[in-house]
Amino acid sequence: MSVFNEPQFHNEEAAYEFVEARVWAKGRSCPHCGETERTGKLNGKSTRIGVYKCYSCRKPFTVKIGTIFEGSHVKMHIWMQAIYLIAASKKGISANQLHRTLGVTLKTAWFMGHRIREAMRSDDLTPFGGNGGAVEVDETFIGHDRSIKPYGEKKGRGYHHKYKVLSLIDRTTGKARSMVVDDLKASTLGPIVVENLDREARLMTDEASYYTQVGKHFAEHGIVHHNRGEYGRGDIYTNTIEGFFSIFKRGMKGVYQHCAKRHLHRYLAEFDFRYNNRAALEISDRERAENLLRSVTGKRLTYETVGV
Ligand SMILES: [Zn+2]
């Protein structure tokens, strides 16, 4: 049976109930005044679906307030389809594909995609590598900037690349954390690595010089010498993060070819989220979509912040 036979994917009322059960898992509260007890569902014939009334401040509200759904005219069951599709696709899904599959305009599809990516963004700032765990750190590049000349001349790693991405993977938890960086200077990368790693961590990098200094902050700095044809020695390797980058690059190349720098952090959030909720961690497509739905709160994106 198709997953989409489930009512939240085609019945608007069921879709609201599905979202309410997850966003209000710890109980419903009025988004205007915080009232938790005296609120009730409005069931009049002319009432819109999902409207509640607060008997404390007298204002109406829905589950959409304060979430990525706020201010959107797209039906909730269509949102449920979009979330499932994005959560279940291995390499991401383009705005064009969402537009064709869901029957919304391209502009709406693009906006929905970015709101969903925003929900995928993790708020967890816990340092990686606590209790002496290994953390792999590496950088990668997205796109070429041919305006930088002369193209192909050796000017240091990443010189001709448009965007630079730094990622960390905690080998113990299997979680990834990625960010956009302006350059690959030790003075740029060092503080980020220090901020995101526990002092007890065992840092694993390649031989790039910009990790030399920062490596001294941690219990150990294992260096893989790729330039000597080395792939790793014992548990000193960076294969995990290289695997992560290959999925990320395939997705960015195949699906999200034209990505502006101001949106790149949201695509990174998407690939981090999917990796951190991957099938190898025994998380199904359905659970991944549910995890996404649980973090739609406090992630509101407007046209202004998205910069349309
Ligand atoms: Zn209220």
Residues whose N, C-alpha, C, O or C-beta is under 5 A from the ligand:
A	BS01	ZN	C30 H32 C33 G34 E35 C54 S56 C57
